[in-house]
């Protein structure tokens, strides 16, 4: 019998990854982090998120328009 994986909240997945909640929301919006919306809540499967992280998706560079450095004057 296959064991069912528990759905995690934004707070739980942020703690698992060692980042803050705002980072999770940005990754959902800008980097297609695997997340499932249930009503107003975002839920996560740890196996999907871990695979996404291992695939290097969180580490990909932001485009110039998204990068905070692109708005700085030198």
Residue pairs with C-beta under 8 A, 6 or more apart in sequence:
5 45
5 46
5 47
6 46
7 36
7 43
7 44
7 45
8 16
8 43
8 44
8 45
8 46
9 41
9 42
9 43
9 44
10 21
10 24
10 25
10 41
10 42
10 44
11 21
12 44
13 24
13 44
13 46
13 49
14 20
14 21
14 23
14 24
16 46
16 49
17 24
17 49
17 53
24 33
24 42
25 42
27 33
27 58
28 35
28 42
30 62
30 66
31 57
31 58
31 60
32 57
33 49
33 52
33 57
33 58
34 44
34 45
34 48
34 49
34 51
34 52
35 42
35 43
35 44
36 42
36 43
36 44
36 45
37 43
52 58
61 67
64 70
